[in-house]
């Protein structure tokens, strides 16, 4: 069997096509891996935000308790205003009222 120029061209074309298909397959695989990493990063961020909201909730209740204690000790004016505003804010957030 003799190797002709036509056979070399066909072999080159097949190898180039296989290389192109392989390159496209690797690019698609990398894209899926990148998407999975982004999904994991987003899940981490949402988890952190949930923790921050929980901490803010606990701090708000602690501040409300402090203001309530000051009210019971007789502090008025700004303490009463702050207590009422914080209580109203917490009630709105609890019931998802704008």
C-alpha positions in Angstrom: 0.0 0.0 0.0 1.4 3.3 -1.0 0.9 6.5 0.9 -0.3 9.2 -1.5 -0.7 12.9 -1.0 -4.5 12.4 -1.0 -4.3 10.0 1.9 -2.0 12.3 4.0 -4.5 15.2 3.4 -7.4 12.9 4.5 -5.6 11.8 7.6 -4.7 15.4 8.5 -8.3 16.4 8.0 -9.5 13.6 10.3 -6.9 14.5 13.0 -7.9 18.2 12.8 -11.6 17.3 13.1 -10.8 15.1 16.1 -8.8 17.9 17.7 -11.6 20.3 17.2 -14.2 18.0 18.7 -11.9 17.3 21.7 -11.3 21.1 22.2 -15.0 21.8 22.1 -15.7 18.9 24.5 -13.1 20.2 27.0 -14.5 23.8 26.7 -18.0 22.5 27.5 -16.7 20.5 30.4 -14.9 23.5 31.8 -18.0 25.6 31.5 -20.0 23.1 33.5 -17.3 22.9 36.2 -17.3 26.8 36.4 -21.1 26.8 36.7 -21.0 24.3 39.6 -18.4 26.4 41.3 -20.5 29.6 40.9 -23.5 27.7 42.3 -21.5 26.7 45.4 -20.2 30.2 45.9 -23.7 31.6 45.7 -24.9 29.1 48.2 -22.1 30.1 50.6 -22.9 33.8 50.2 -26.6 33.1 50.9 -25.7 31.1 54.0 -23.5 33.9 55.3 -26.3 36.4 54.7 -28.8 34.2 56.6 -26.3 34.1 59.5 -25.9 37.9 59.5 -29.7 38.3 59.5 -30.0 36.0 62.5 -27.4 37.9 64.4 -29.1 41.2 63.6 -32.4 39.8 64.8 -30.8 38.7 68.1 -29.1 42.1 68.5 -32.4 43.9 67.8 -34.2 42.0 70.5 -31.3 42.6 72.9 -31.4 46.4 72.2 -35.2 46.3 72.7 -34.8 44.6 76.0 -32.3 47.2 77.1 -34.6 50.0 76.1 -37.5 48.3 77.9 -35.3 48.1 81.0 -34.5 51.8 80.7 -38.2 52.6 80.3 -39.0 50.7 83.4 -36.3 52.6 85.3 -38.0 55.8 84.4 -36.0 57.0 81.4 -38.3 58.8 79.0 -38.1 60.9 75.9 -35.5 59.5 73.5 -35.7 56.0 75.2 -39.4 55.9 74.7 -39.1 57.1 71.1 -36.4 54.6 70.3 -38.3 51.8 72.0 -41.5 52.5 70.0 -39.6 52.8 66.7 -37.7 49.6 67.2 -40.8 47.7 68.3 -42.7 49.0 65.3 -39.8 48.0 63.0 -39.6 44.5 64.4 -43.4 44.1 64.1 -43.3 45.2 60.4 -40.4 42.8 59.7 -42.1 40.0 61.4 -45.2 40.4 59.3 -43.4 41.4 56.1 -45.2 44.7 55.9 -43.5 47.4 53.8 
